[in-house]
Amino acid sequence: MEVVVECLCGKKYSVDSTTVNEFACQGCKRNLSVPDLELHKQLASLRQAWQDAGDNVKRKAAVAEQAADLRNPHALPLLQAAAQSGVREAVNAALVGLCRYAGAGQELLFGWLRQGALGVTRLVSAFKETGFPEGVDFLCDAIDAGKLKENQISECAAFLGESGQPRALATLKALRRAYPAQAGILDNALAKLAHLDESATEIPENAKLIPGRPSQAAEPARKGCMGVLLFLVLVVALAALSGCDDVKRKEFAGVLGTVGLPPVAGCEVEVYEASRFASLESAQGRIGQGITDSFGRFSIELSEANLGRPLVVVARPTTGATYLDFGAAGNPLVPFDGSRRPWVAVVRQWLGGESTVAVTPLSTLAFESLMRQPSSEVGPGPLRFDDRAVGSCNLAAASSFALVVDPAENLPAPPLGGPFGSRAVRDQEKGFQNTGYTYALLQLAQAANAFVTATTAPADSALDFYEALFDDARDGLLDASHFGVALPFFTRAGAPAVTGIEVDGSSALLQWISSQTLSPADTAIAGASKGGIFAPTVPNLVAGQALSTGTLRPVRVDSYDVQNFPFSGNVELTIRGDGFRHSDAFFIRSNTFTNDYFEVNRNSVGVDGDYLRHSATELRLRLPDFALTTKFVANGLRVATGSDFREVTFELHSRLETTNASRELVLPFAANARVTNRTDLLLISSQVGRLDASGNLHFSGAGNNLRSAATDPGALVPGVDDVYVLRLRVANPAPDAVNGTGLDLTRSTFTQGAATRFADTFGGAAAQRAIIFESAAALTSRQVNLLPGGVAQIDYPFVFLDTAVPADLAQGVPVTIDAVLSGVSQGAGMPTVATNDVAGFTRLSALAPSSPAFTAELAPVAAPVAPGAATAGNSFTVAITLTAAPRSGVTMGDGVVEFVDLTLTYNGQTLLLRLSDSFALTQLGTSVTALRCIEQTSGGAAFPRLLSQIAPSTTLVLTLRARAGTSGTLSLSGTAGLRDAASGARTSQAVGVTNVTITP
């Protein structure tokens, strides 16, 4: 197969991929590899899209973003072309994409910086304009690695100072010592970070210029900040620095950390290089070990071979290890031994020197969520530990507790007084955010004891509460439930009401925790190291917890329901997805002038926009009234004179730190939404999908609704039948009412490819009809009267006519619907008005007809196959066979196994486990561990798993192990779910009960 190979020097080659693997470029002598066929097709498509984009700024930027997402050396020539195109948005997308592509992409970028082809100022502009959250980390990494010259460092200093990030503070401090000649620029940058550390503005002694003495920065200037740190080792006295604890040598390189707060003393700490981390049961990838002192502190040296690598840090329960049970009567020391589960923290990157890590319940919540994120989202294997996935989960855990620190990489400040005794304060523990972290951890410890005291289970302790939280985190949402099923621990007799989500979308569990504030005396202990100052302040911290959605995962937008909206507003927008935080902000940004935007956030009210509901999976808000808002509306959002509309993009800004807008993830969507100041009847959106029993619309590529002419679409019942609807939303921005507004079949068009398809009503007799809506009377009954400013949503159920196949309808090919609504204006002359009266506002939706008979459905599931008996401490397997079958007939479409939910009861515990497309190994309670889950025939990953006409069955093999020393009957049952790949129809079946007798 002939494929194209493009070199960075500009030469292109057409080679046979079946005979050539690599060759040398004739122009620059680079060694070039040959892409596989799939990658070749992707690249060819992107090259064509780049060419077709012409002068379209948005399209060029989109192509650059897609090329960057490949993270493949073969995409570099395309990114190079985008970066050199002069199209600002495309240049930004290319530069940011290269930053994210560690290795080849970043090296190309550094080459341009060395050659002077790219200025740091331009790079910083790209970070700012795209809202690139990792920009600060990239620059700090580059400085540490000696990639930037002194003049380039001065260009980015202001950006680092404005970031508000502790990482930037540490880098700027080191630069201040190394480059006295840059004092003015660096001092200005450090002054902006004084809220993080009061010592930020102090001038280091060795950085003060002494007349007649050579600059002390000469040697480090050639080696970057790693060189700076080594230089300081030579010039600073050998006396121990404050807070170094048991780290004796100033050349120490590794991790300094804390386990727990309240502390866990005497426990083993292990450090793993994350890309080789196999499981909590394996030593694979372990690169260091240590033990905590009486304050829970530890230090572990690491080899420079691990620089730049993500780390997994595990605090293992150990015989003799103790937890200070703050909040229990007398604050006793309780065992943190083998009956307990490990606490874990994931660090995005080890950058050398003294890196900090906190292993706490909050960092463990982030770990549990991270390991269960679908590989289809975070990537397979070690890609799970990519900076974005790890950072998102860590900061989501912090955000849930209204903190502004990374709970794995920032240390809580030591509480001083009470049961905690006296200890030195490390430099890394001196920020106001550190005391905020301390407050939240002590508050959680107190809440844990308040909860177990309230229940009628006297044996429960705070450690049991933490472990129940870890179970809760596995579905990515802190709501005391496991995928919607309340966890037994949180529903014990006497327990406070903490399960589920409140009406406003907040987590009931976090609301309850927010009510467990510390006493004034304990608050003073928590903030003693910073004079009782917390960031956020205690009132803001508690208020943020009460508003928290409880999400613990990366953000994702799946759908939205507004495509056009009037300048005068009064339109509700619903965004659905996952990972939404209470600190999210919504932006409307001009496509023409990208610096012009309008922000709506939780504090917005009325005509400025208004949040109506904000959960982890849904943000429903009222769009602002640009005509009446109290806030400034930029010209780029106003409709130009003589134009009908202004194109805008909607953006969800996921604030990873609640007080820091510079560290946020921006998700653009609705890239061609349109705002209009015209007063014509306006079609806000047109959507097609399957209705569930709750009236929610689920989108799919095909609809298994080929029906006979005897089927009345209006008689079908959602949740019982396959019900597909055309959902239309309409607004009336006119000064007059519009009555009788509804779907106008005579004005609407239906096409399949280039062919016109004809719609009719139930009971009608139109020639060549292919799409059937309700009866004419039913359509009329759905009409609405719209007052000025009124908005309505109308659902129109329909079916495809089976007798139209194949002459008048092709099965499996999308039918595009261009829907038109019309009504009678109550203005002068009472004319009929329609949503297609003004060009540019019609919106298309599509659905492919498919036979219901082809729908893949899950057949009844037999009881799992397992041994009748097993020995505690030894592993055993449970085999679950799943089979798909067509709804009727013999031909079946593909079905996707989405999950198998298992309930295990053993040793007095009820344990919940979801098998899905995520990391498998899971410790269940204190008695059972799920070691792995594989597909029996292939021996490979159990998920994702596709059942097809050719291979309709699969057997999943789950390996379990009961803890040594336990005994009893392990009972296992559950539920499995299958989704028809084309139509989205879902079926579930119970998994039968299996019992295994466990003997000691």
URQUI-V278509 format. One record per residue. RES is the residue in one small letter. PSI is psi as a letter, one per 40 degrees, with the letter a starting at -180 (999 if undefined). BURIAL is 1 if it has 16 or more other C-alpha atoms within 10 Angstrom, else 0. Layout:
((RES	PSI	BURIAL) (RES	PSI	BURIAL))
This chain:
((m	h	0) (e	h	0) (v	i	1) (v	h	1) (v	h	1) (e	h	1) (c	i	1) (l	d	1) (c	e	0) (g	e	0) (k	i	0) (k	i	0) (y	i	0) (s	h	0) (v	i	1) (d	h	0) (s	e	1) (t	e	0) (t	d	0) (v	h	0) (n	d	0) (e	i	0) (f	i	0) (a	h	0) (c	h	1) (q	d	0) (g	d	0) (c	e	0) (k	e	0) (r	i	0) (n	h	0) (l	h	1) (s	i	1) (v	h	1) (p	i	1) (d	i	0) (l	d	0) (e	d	0) (l	d	1) (h	d	1) (k	d	0) (q	d	0) (l	d	1) (a	d	0) (s	d	0) (l	d	1) (r	d	1) (q	d	0) (a	d	0) (w	d	1) (q	d	0) (d	d	0) (a	d	1) (g	b	0) (d	e	0) (n	h	0) (v	d	0) (k	d	1) (r	d	1) (k	d	1) (a	d	1) (a	d	1) (v	d	1) (a	d	1) (e	d	1) (q	d	1) (a	d	1) (a	d	1) (d	d	0) (l	d	1) (r	f	1) (n	h	0) (p	d	1) (h	e	1) (a	e	1) (l	d	1) (p	d	1) (l	d	1) (l	d	1) (q	d	1) (a	d	1) (a	d	1) (a	d	1) (q	e	0) (s	d	0) (g	e	0) (v	h	1) (r	d	1) (e	d	1) (a	d	1) (v	d	1) (n	d	1) (a	d	1) (a	d	1) (l	d	1) (v	d	1) (g	d	1) (l	d	1) (c	d	1) (r	e	1) (y	g	1) (a	i	0) (g	b	0) (a	d	0) (g	d	1) (q	d	1) (e	d	0) (l	d	1) (l	d	1) (f	d	1) (g	d	0) (w	d	0) (l	d	1) (r	d	0) (q	e	0) (g	e	0) (a	d	0) (l	h	1) (g	i	0) (v	d	1) (t	d	0) (r	d	0) (l	d	1) (v	d	1) (s	d	0) (a	d	1) (f	d	1) (k	d	0) (e	d	0) (t	e	0) (g	f	1) (f	h	1) (p	d	1) (e	e	1) (g	d	1) (v	d	1) (d	d	1) (f	d	0) (l	d	1) (c	d	1) (d	d	1) (a	d	1) (i	d	1) (d	d	1) (a	e	0) (g	f	1) (k	e	1) (l	i	1) (k	i	0) (e	d	1) (n	d	0) (q	d	0) (i	d	1) (s	d	1) (e	d	1) (c	e	1) (a	d	1) (a	d	1) (f	d	1) (l	d	1) (g	d	1) (e	e	1) (s	d	1) (g	e	1) (q	h	1) (p	d	1) (r	d	0) (a	d	1) (l	d	1) (a	d	0) (t	d	1) (l	d	1) (k	d	1) (a	d	1) (l	d	1) (r	d	1) (r	d	1) (a	d	1) (y	g	1) (p	d	1) (a	e	0) (q	f	1) (a	d	1) (g	d	0) (i	d	1) (l	d	1) (d	d	1) (n	d	0) (a	d	1) (l	d	1) (a	d	1) (k	e	1) (l	e	1) (a	d	1) (h	e	0) (l	d	1) (d	h	1) (e	d	0) (s	e	1) (a	d	1) (t	e	1) (e	i	0) (i	h	0) (p	i	0) (e	d	0) (n	e	1) (a	e	1) (k	h	1) (l	h	0) (i	h	0) (p	h	0) (g	e	0) (r	h	0) (p	i	0) (s	h	1) (q	e	1) (a	e	1) (a	d	0) (e	d	0) (p	d	1) (a	d	1) (r	e	0) (k	e	1) (g	a	1) (c	d	1) (m	d	1) (g	d	1) (v	d	1) (l	d	1) (l	d	0) (f	d	1) (l	d	1) (v	d	0) (l	d	0) (v	e	0) (v	i	0) (a	i	0) (l	e	0) (a	i	0) (a	h	0) (l	i	0) (s	h	0) (g	e	0) (c	e	1) (d	b	1) (d	e	0) (v	h	1) (k	d	0) (r	h	0) (k	e	1) (e	e	0) (f	h	1) (a	h	1) (g	a	1) (v	h	1) (l	h	1) (g	a	1) (t	h	1) (v	h	1) (g	i	1) (l	g	1) (p	i	1) (p	i	1) (v	h	1) (a	i	1) (g	f	1) (c	i	1) (e	h	1) (v	h	1) (e	i	1) (v	h	1) (y	i	1) (e	h	1) (a	d	1) (s	e	1) (r	e	0) (f	h	1) (a	d	1) (s	i	0) (l	e	1) (e	e	0) (s	i	0) (a	e	0) (q	h	0) (g	e	1) (r	h	1) (i	e	1) (g	i	1) (q	i	1) (g	a	1) (i	i	1) (t	i	1) (d	a	1) (s	e	1) (f	e	1) (g	e	1) (r	i	1) (f	i	1) (s	h	1) (i	h	1) (e	i	1) (l	i	1) (s	i	0) (e	e	0) (a	e	0) (n	e	1) (l	h	0) (g	e	0) (r	i	1) (p	i	1) (l	i	1) (v	h	1) (v	h	1) (v	h	1) (a	h	1) (r	h	1) (p	h	1) (t	i	1) (t	h	0) (g	e	0) (a	i	1) (t	i	1) (y	h	1) (l	h	1) (d	g	1) (f	h	1) (g	d	1) (a	i	1) (a	h	0) (g	e	0) (n	f	0) (p	i	0) (l	h	1) (v	i	1) (p	h	1) (f	g	1) (d	a	1) (g	e	0) (s	e	0) (r	i	1) (r	i	1) (p	i	1) (w	i	1) (v	i	1) (a	i	1) (v	h	1) (v	h	1) (r	d	1) (q	h	1) (w	h	1) (l	e	1) (g	i	1) (g	a	1) (e	g	1) (s	i	1) (t	i	1) (v	h	1) (a	h	1) (v	h	1) (t	i	1) (p	d	1) (l	d	1) (s	d	1) (t	d	1) (l	d	1) (a	d	1) (f	d	1) (e	d	1) (s	d	1) (l	d	1) (m	e	1) (r	e	1) (q	i	1) (p	h	1) (s	d	1) (s	e	0) (e	d	0) (v	e	1) (g	i	0) (p	i	0) (g	b	0) (p	e	0) (l	e	1) (r	d	1) (f	e	1) (d	i	1) (d	d	1) (r	d	1) (a	d	1) (v	d	1) (g	d	1) (s	d	1) (c	d	1) (n	d	1) (l	d	1) (a	d	1) (a	d	1) (a	d	1) (s	d	1) (s	d	1) (f	e	1) (a	f	1) (l	i	1) (v	f	1) (v	i	1) (d	h	1) (p	e	1) (a	d	1) (e	e	1) (n	h	1) (l	h	1) (p	i	1) (a	i	1) (p	h	1) (p	h	1) (l	h	1) (g	i	0) (g	b	0) (p	e	0) (f	e	1) (g	a	0) (s	h	0) (r	i	0) (a	i	0) (v	h	1) (r	i	1) (d	d	0) (q	e	1) (e	e	1) (k	e	1) (g	i	1) (f	d	1) (q	d	1) (n	d	1) (t	d	1) (g	d	1) (y	d	1) (t	d	1) (y	d	1) (a	d	1) (l	d	1) (l	d	1) (q	d	1) (l	d	1) (a	d	1) (q	d	1) (a	d	1) (a	d	1) (n	d	1) (a	d	1) (f	d	1) (v	d	1) (t	d	1) (a	d	0) (t	i	1) (t	f	0) (a	g	0) (p	e	0) (a	e	0) (d	i	1) (s	i	1) (a	d	1) (l	d	1) (d	d	1) (f	d	1) (y	d	1) (e	d	1) (a	d	1) (l	d	1) (f	d	1) (d	d	1) (d	d	1) (a	e	1) (r	e	1) (d	e	1) (g	e	1) (l	h	1) (l	g	1) (d	e	1) (a	f	1) (s	i	1) (h	h	1) (f	f	1) (g	e	0) (v	h	0) (a	h	1) (l	h	1) (p	d	0) (f	d	1) (f	e	1) (t	f	1) (r	i	0) (a	h	0) (g	e	0) (a	i	1) (p	i	1) (a	g	0) (v	e	1) (t	i	1) (g	a	1) (i	h	1) (e	i	1) (v	d	0) (d	e	0) (g	e	1) (s	i	1) (s	h	1) (a	d	1) (l	d	1) (l	d	1) (q	d	1) (w	d	1) (i	d	1) (s	d	1) (s	e	0) (q	g	1) (t	i	1) (l	i	1) (s	i	0) (p	d	0) (a	d	0) (d	d	1) (t	d	1) (a	d	1) (i	d	1) (a	d	1) (g	e	1) (a	d	1) (s	e	1) (k	f	1) (g	f	0) (g	e	0) (i	h	1) (f	i	1) (a	h	1) (p	i	1) (t	i	1) (v	d	1) (p	d	0) (n	d	0) (l	d	1) (v	d	1) (a	d	1) (g	d	1) (q	d	1) (a	d	1) (l	e	1) (s	h	1) (t	e	1) (g	e	1) (t	i	1) (l	f	1) (r	i	1) (p	i	1) (v	i	1) (r	h	1) (v	h	1) (d	d	0) (s	i	0) (y	i	1) (d	f	1) (v	h	1) (q	d	1) (n	i	1) (f	i	1) (p	i	1) (f	d	1) (s	e	1) (g	a	1) (n	f	1) (v	h	1) (e	h	1) (l	h	1) (t	h	1) (i	h	1) (r	i	1) (g	b	1) (d	i	1) (g	e	1) (f	h	1) (r	i	1) (h	e	1) (s	e	1) (d	i	1) (a	i	1) (f	h	1) (f	i	1) (i	h	1) (r	h	1) (s	h	1) (n	d	1) (t	d	0) (f	g	0) (t	e	0) (n	e	0) (d	h	1) (y	i	1) (f	h	1) (e	h	1) (v	h	1) (n	a	1) (r	d	1) (n	e	0) (s	i	0) (v	i	0) (g	b	0) (v	e	1) (d	e	1) (g	i	1) (d	h	1) (y	h	1) (l	d	0) (r	h	1) (h	g	1) (s	a	1) (a	d	1) (t	e	1) (e	h	1) (l	h	1) (r	h	1) (l	i	1) (r	h	1) (l	i	1) (p	i	1) (d	g	1) (f	d	1) (a	d	0) (l	e	0) (t	i	1) (t	e	0) (k	i	0) (f	h	0) (v	h	0) (a	i	0) (n	d	0) (g	e	1) (l	e	1) (r	i	1) (v	h	1) (a	i	0) (t	h	0) (g	e	0) (s	i	0) (d	d	1) (f	i	1) (r	h	1) (e	h	1) (v	i	1) (t	h	1) (f	i	1) (e	h	1) (l	h	1) (h	h	1) (s	h	1) (r	h	1) (l	d	1) (e	h	1) (t	d	1) (t	e	0) (n	g	0) (a	e	1) (s	e	1) (r	g	1) (e	i	1) (l	h	1) (v	h	1) (l	h	1) (p	i	1) (f	i	1) (a	f	1) (a	e	1) (n	f	1) (a	i	1) (r	h	1) (v	h	1) (t	i	1) (n	e	1) (r	i	1) (t	e	1) (d	i	1) (l	h	1) (l	h	1) (l	h	1) (i	d	1) (s	i	1) (s	h	1) (q	i	1) (v	h	1) (g	a	1) (r	h	1) (l	h	1) (d	a	1) (a	d	0) (s	e	0) (g	e	0) (n	i	0) (l	h	1) (h	h	1) (f	i	1) (s	i	1) (g	d	1) (a	i	1) (g	h	1) (n	f	1) (n	f	1) (l	h	1) (r	i	1) (s	i	0) (a	e	1) (a	e	0) (t	h	1) (d	h	1) (p	d	1) (g	e	1) (a	e	0) (l	i	0) (v	h	0) (p	h	1) (g	e	0) (v	d	0) (d	i	0) (d	h	1) (v	h	1) (y	h	1) (v	i	1) (l	h	1) (r	h	1) (l	h	1) (r	h	1) (v	i	1) (a	i	1) (n	g	1) (p	e	1) (a	i	1) (p	e	0) (d	i	1) (a	i	1) (v	h	1) (n	i	1) (g	f	1) (t	h	1) (g	i	1) (l	h	1) (d	h	1) (l	d	1) (t	d	0) (r	d	0) (s	i	0) (t	i	1) (f	h	1) (t	i	1) (q	h	1) (g	b	0) (a	e	0) (a	i	0) (t	h	0) (r	i	1) (f	h	1) (a	i	1) (d	i	1) (t	i	1) (f	h	1) (g	e	0) (g	a	0) (a	f	0) (a	i	0) (a	i	0) (q	f	0) (r	i	1) (a	d	1) (i	h	1) (i	h	1) (f	a	1) (e	i	1) (s	i	1) (a	d	0) (a	d	0) (a	d	0) (l	d	1) (t	d	0) (s	e	0) (r	e	0) (q	i	1) (v	i	1) (n	h	1) (l	h	1) (l	i	1) (p	h	0) (g	e	1) (g	i	1) (v	i	1) (a	i	1) (q	h	0) (i	h	1) (d	h	1) (y	h	1) (p	i	1) (f	i	1) (v	i	1) (f	i	1) (l	h	1) (d	d	1) (t	e	1) (a	e	1) (v	h	0) (p	e	0) (a	d	0) (d	e	1) (l	h	1) (a	h	1) (q	h	1) (g	e	1) (v	h	1) (p	h	1) (v	h	1) (t	h	1) (i	h	1) (d	g	1) (a	i	1) (v	h	1) (l	i	1) (s	i	1) (g	i	1) (v	h	1) (s	i	1) (q	e	0) (g	a	0) (a	h	0) (g	e	0) (m	f	0) (p	i	0) (t	h	0) (v	i	1) (a	i	1) (t	e	1) (n	e	1) (d	d	0) (v	h	0) (a	i	0) (g	e	0) (f	e	1) (t	i	1) (r	h	1) (l	i	0) (s	i	1) (a	i	1) (l	h	1) (a	h	1) (p	i	1) (s	i	1) (s	h	1) (p	d	1) (a	d	1) (f	e	1) (t	h	1) (a	h	1) (e	i	1) (l	h	1) (a	i	1) (p	i	1) (v	h	1) (a	i	1) (a	h	1) (p	i	1) (v	h	1) (a	i	1) (p	i	0) (g	d	0) (a	i	0) (a	i	1) (t	h	1) (a	h	1) (g	e	1) (n	i	0) (s	i	0) (f	i	1) (t	i	1) (v	h	1) (a	h	1) (i	h	1) (t	h	1) (l	h	1) (t	h	1) (a	i	1) (a	i	1) (p	i	1) (r	d	1) (s	i	0) (g	a	0) (v	e	0) (t	h	0) (m	h	1) (g	a	1) (d	i	1) (g	i	1) (v	h	1) (v	h	1) (e	d	1) (f	i	1) (v	h	1) (d	h	1) (l	i	1) (t	h	1) (l	h	1) (t	h	1) (y	i	1) (n	f	1) (g	e	0) (q	i	1) (t	h	1) (l	h	1) (l	h	1) (l	h	1) (r	h	1) (l	h	1) (s	a	1) (d	g	1) (s	i	1) (f	h	1) (a	d	1) (l	h	1) (t	h	1) (q	h	1) (l	h	1) (g	a	1) (t	e	1) (s	e	1) (v	i	1) (t	h	1) (a	h	1) (l	d	1) (r	i	1) (c	h	1) (i	i	1) (e	h	1) (q	d	1) (t	d	0) (s	d	0) (g	e	0) (g	a	0) (a	i	1) (a	d	1) (f	i	1) (p	i	0) (r	h	1) (l	h	1) (l	h	1) (s	i	1) (q	d	1) (i	d	0) (a	g	0) (p	e	1) (s	i	1) (t	i	1) (t	h	1) (l	h	1) (v	h	1) (l	h	1) (t	h	1) (l	i	1) (r	h	1) (a	i	1) (r	h	1) (a	i	0) (g	e	0) (t	i	1) (s	i	1) (g	a	1) (t	h	1) (l	h	1) (s	h	0) (l	h	1) (s	i	1) (g	a	1) (t	i	1) (a	i	1) (g	h	1) (l	i	1) (r	h	1) (d	h	1) (a	d	1) (a	d	1) (s	e	1) (g	e	1) (a	h	1) (r	i	1) (t	i	1) (s	i	1) (q	i	1) (a	i	1) (v	h	1) (g	i	1) (v	h	0) (t	h	1) (n	h	1) (v	h	1) (t	h	1) (i	h	1) (t	i	1) (p	999	0))
